[in-house]
Amino acid sequence: MPDLPPLREVVARHGLSASKALGQNFLFDEQLLDRIAAIPGKLAGANVLEVGPGPGGLTRALLRAGANVTAIEMDKRCLPALAELGEAFPGQLKVIEGDALKVDPATLFDGPWHVVANLPYNVGTALFTGWLSGKDWPPAWQSLTLMFQLEVAERIVAGTDSDAFGRLAVLAQWRACPRIAMKVHRSAFTPPPKVMSAIVHVTPAAMPEGVVPRMLERVTEAAFGQRRKMLRQSLKGLPGALDALEKLGIDAQRRAETLTVADFVAIARVLSPPA
């Protein structure tokens, strides 16, 4: 294992500072980073996608775990520090300069991969929902281990009848299993963000039959777009939705947050065209 200088020393030597515009917050605690890298299980020889590695704190931990890491970074300032990591772990690290929202991970790997990332706060939810969407299931990714603001993490794992339950929970839970694996105090970051954070770990589950993913997205968009209104009002603009409620015996006077994930799946199944 290469003898690496402390992360703070690397950051100081390269004159790096966390960019608020890029949603950056750096983690320097190596033990904490190793704990995060251990959440997906054994990564020796596995392909891992990391988004927003910054100066490479989590990247180090993933490389120490034996992973083959492909990191996407749009901050040019961080590239020299990441290049040094690549030299310390020959053949294990590939760095792509660019916007992760514009990169298709399927083009980066020949086989399955894991995603492990301290996601930039400003693009985290968009990346997450992108990885959850798509017709092909199970996906090519084997697991997602992602840092979010605690409030977002709680929305991902929320259950019915909670204020946090909404579209994000349905999209995350209807064919995957998310859990909060670890909470991270704001003081662990440099600079400290204003809110607590949490690591969400997601693994694929069986996909319900007869459901077109885009239809489920449309149902949840409509239902939670006006979440304080009754379903008869929020879903009236979606053709066939009110008839689907009647067919399924779901009271149209209920509000979206009182339905279960299974209820939304059932509505989407009725509205989905035959395969």
Residue pairs with C-beta under 8 A, 6 or more apart in sequence:
1 64
2 88
2 89
4 60
4 85
4 88
5 13
6 28
7 26
7 28
7 30
7 55
7 56
7 57
7 60
8 28
10 16
10 55
10 56
10 81
10 84
11 17
11 26
11 28
11 55
11 81
14 55
14 77
14 78
14 80
14 81
15 77
16 26
16 54
16 55
16 77
16 78
16 81
18 24
18 25
18 26
18 54
18 190
18 191
19 75
22 52
22 74
22 75
22 120
22 122
23 52
23 120
23 121
23 122
23 123
23 124
24 52
24 54
24 75
24 120
25 118
25 121
25 189
25 190
25 191
25 192
25 193
26 54
26 55
26 57
26 189
26 190
27 33
27 57
27 58
27 118
27 188
27 189
27 190
28 57
28 190
29 188
30 57
30 60
30 61
32 184
32 188
33 57
33 58
33 60
33 61
34 61
34 64
34 65
35 182
36 58
36 61
36 116
36 118
36 145
36 147
36 182
36 199
37 43
37 58
37 61
37 62
37 64
37 65
37 67
37 116
38 65
39 116
39 145
39 181
39 182
39 199
39 201
40 114
40 116
40 142
40 143
40 145
40 201
41 143
42 65
43 62
43 65
43 66
43 67
43 114
44 65
44 66
44 67
45 66
45 67
45 68
46 66
46 67
46 68
46 113
46 114
46 142
47 67
47 68
47 70
47 109
47 111
47 112
47 113
47 114
48 62
48 67
48 68
48 69
48 70
48 113
48 114
48 115
48 116
49 69
49 70
49 71
49 72
49 105
49 108
49 109
49 113
49 114
49 115
49 116
49 117
49 141
50 58
50 59
50 62
50 69
50 70
50 71
50 72
50 115
50 116
50 117
51 71
51 72
51 100
51 115
51 117
51 119
51 120
51 127
52 72
52 73
52 74
52 100
52 117
52 118
52 119
52 120
53 59
53 71
53 73
53 78
53 82
53 95
54 73
54 75
54 78
54 118
55 78
55 81
55 82
56 71
56 78
56 81
56 82
56 85
57 118
58 116
58 117
58 118
59 69
59 71
59 82
59 85
59 93
60 85
62 69
62 116
63 69
63 85
63 88
63 89
63 92
63 93
66 92
67 92
67 114
67 116
68 91
68 92
68 93
68 94
69 92
69 93
69 94
70 94
70 95
70 96
70 108
70 109
70 113
71 82
71 93
71 94
71 95
71 96
72 95
72 96
72 98
72 99
72 100
72 103
73 79
73 82
73 95
73 96
73 97
74 97
74 98
74 99
74 100
76 97
79 95
79 97
82 93
82 95
83 95
85 93
86 92
86 93
86 94
86 95
96 103
96 108
100 123
100 127
101 123
101 126
101 127
101 130
105 113
105 115
105 140
105 141
106 140
109 140
111 140
112 140
112 141
112 142
113 140
113 141
113 142
114 141
114 142
114 143
114 144
114 145
115 131
115 141
115 143
115 144
115 145
115 146
116 145
116 146
117 145
117 146
117 147
118 147
119 127
119 128
119 146
119 147
119 148
121 149
121 193
124 146
124 147
124 148
124 149
124 152
125 148
125 152
125 168
128 144
128 146
128 148
128 156
128 172
129 168
129 171
131 139
131 141
131 144
132 171
132 172
132 176
132 202
133 171
133 213
133 217
134 213
135 212
135 213
137 175
137 204
137 207
137 213
138 204
138 207
139 204
141 204
142 203
142 204
143 201
143 202
143 203
144 200
144 201
144 202
145 181
145 199
145 200
145 201
145 202
146 199
146 200
146 202
147 184
147 197
147 198
147 199
148 156
148 197
148 198
148 200
149 193
149 195
149 196
149 197
149 198
150 183
150 195
150 196
150 197
150 198
151 164
151 195
152 168
153 180
153 197
153 198
153 199
153 200
154 164
154 180
154 198
155 164
155 165
155 166
155 168
155 169
156 168
156 169
156 172
156 178
156 200
156 202
157 169
157 172
157 173
157 178
157 179
157 180
157 200
158 164
158 165
158 166
158 169
159 165
159 169
160 257
160 258
160 259
160 260
160 261
161 257
161 258
162 257
163 257
165 257
166 224
166 227
166 256
166 257
167 220
167 221
167 223
167 224
169 261
170 216
170 220
170 261
170 264
171 216
171 217
171 220
172 178
172 202
173 261
174 208
174 211
174 216
174 261
174 264
174 265
175 204
175 205
175 206
175 207
175 208
176 202
176 203
176 204
176 205
177 202
177 203
177 204
177 205
178 200
178 201
178 202
179 200
179 201
179 202
180 198
180 199
180 200
180 201
181 199
181 200
181 201
182 198
182 199
183 196
183 197
183 198
183 199
184 196
184 197
184 198
184 199
185 196
185 197
186 192
186 193
186 194
186 195
186 196
186 197
189 197
208 265
208 269
210 269
210 272
210 275
211 265
211 268
211 269
211 272
212 268
212 272
212 273
215 268
215 271
215 272
216 264
216 265
216 268
218 238
219 235
219 238
219 241
219 264
219 267
219 268
219 271
220 256
220 264
222 234
222 235
222 237
222 238
222 241
223 231
223 234
223 235
223 256
223 259
223 264
224 234
224 256
224 257
225 234
226 233
226 234
227 234
227 255
227 256
227 257
228 255
229 255
230 252
230 253
230 254
230 255
231 242
231 245
231 250
231 251
231 252
231 253
231 254
231 255
231 256
231 259
232 242
232 245
232 252
232 253
234 256
235 241
235 242
235 245
235 252
236 242
238 271
240 270
240 271
241 267
241 271
242 252
244 267
244 270
244 271
245 251
245 252
245 267
246 252
247 270
248 263
248 266
248 267
248 270
250 259
250 263
250 267
